[in-house]
Amino acid sequence: MSAVVDTVSAESLLLRAGQGEDEAFAELYDLMAPRAYGICLRVLRDRAQAEEVAQEVLIEVWRTAARFDAQRGSALAWITTIAHRRAVDRVRSSQAAGDRERRAAAEADFTMDPVADAAARRIEHRQVRRCLKALTELQHRAVTLAYYGGYTYQQVAGLLDAAVPTVKSRIRDGLVKLRDCLEASR
């Protein structure tokens, strides 16, 4: 198929499809499906959704072909307008669904029980303190300075009078031990 759609052919096929000719619609489908898919893909940027929307567009064209009025515009313009509108509708629908999910999540955050939340934090703090005691003294100091003191690797190295790679290793090993300890206590 050439990149240029024969407008006269598309219009006659659409008019014949509007009169119930299945073969005319099959030809119209072959002619317009790539164009509809391309428009949907440009708007949606997702192949699977573009395929789905293009299919919906062509089904709508089949169902509403009898409403096509050649006096108001070309078949190409009519079909591509339907494709563009459907794709934009899908984007808006996806955005609205995401917005609803974000609002629901934000509302769920506010409905937390403050007493239960405070109790859970205290338990977590106790577990972290218990697990920190399981570290070697050097790991404990390096992790504490980096995470509770907010110091960089270089600053921790200076405070502990150690090389930066050594401090990084101590912190990494200490965090691995902490993770294992916290997972074991769950």
C-alpha positions, -999 to +999 in steps of 0.1 A: +000+000+000+013+034-008+017+061+019-009+082+002-045+072+007-067+074-024-094+098-011-119+090-039-115+053-033-118+057+005-150+077+001-166+053-023-157+024-001-171+041+030-203+050+012-207+013+001-198+001+036-226+024+048-250+006+026-240-027+042-214-040+018-190-062+038-164-064+010-163-027+007-156-023+044-129-050+042-111-030+016-117+002+035-103-015+066-071-026+047-068+009+033-073+029+066-061+006+094-025+016+091-034+053+091-057+049+121-030+029+140-004+055+132-025+084+146-033+064+177+003+054+182+015+091+179-010+101+206-008+071+229+029+062+225+020+026+234+017-001+207-008-023+226-031+006+234-028+021+199-038-013+184-068-015+207-079+020+200-074+017+162-096-015+163-123+004+182-121+032+157-126+009+128-155-008+145-170+026+150-165+034+113-182+002+104-212+009+127-215+046+117-206+044+080-241+052+070-238+086+088-208+097+067-216+128+046-192+134+018-205+170+016-190+178+050-155+164+043-134+135+030-136+099+043-099+102+052-106+133+074-136+117+090-118+085+099-086+102+111-107+126+132-124+097+149-090+080+155-075+111+170-105+118+192-106+082+205-068+082+212-071+115+231-101+102+250-080+072+260-051+094+272-076+115+293-092+084+307-058+070+317-049+103+333-082+105+352-078+070+365-043+078+377-056+110+394-083+090+411-058+064+423-035+092+436-064+109+454-075+075+469-039+068+481-036+103+496-070+099+514-059+065+527-028+081+542-049+105+562-071+078+575-042+060+593-047+055+630-022+079+647-019+057+678-013+025+658+012+044+636+031+057+666+032+023+681+045+008+649+072+034+647+083+027+683+085-010+675+106-003+644+129+020+664+134-007+690+142-033+663+167-010+646+184-002+679+186-039+687+200-047+653+225-019+655+239-036+686+246-067+665+271-047+644+308-045+651+319-013+668+335+000+636+304-008+615+281+007+642+301+040+643+303+043+605+266+036+600+256+059+628+277+088+616+265+084+580+228+078+585+220+095+618+247+121+617+242+129+580+279+128+572+293+119+538+317+090+532+347+115+532+335+131+564+330+098+582+365+087+570+379+119+585+361+114+618+371+078+621+406+084+608+401+057+581+404+055+543+372+063+523+371+028+507+373+012+542+344+034+554+323+025+524+330-012+531+321-009+568+289+009+560+279-015+533+286-045+555+268-029+584+237-022+563+237-058+550+238-070+586+210-046+596+188-057+567+193-093+576+186-087+612+155-066+605+141-092+581+147-120+606+127-100+633+096-097+610 
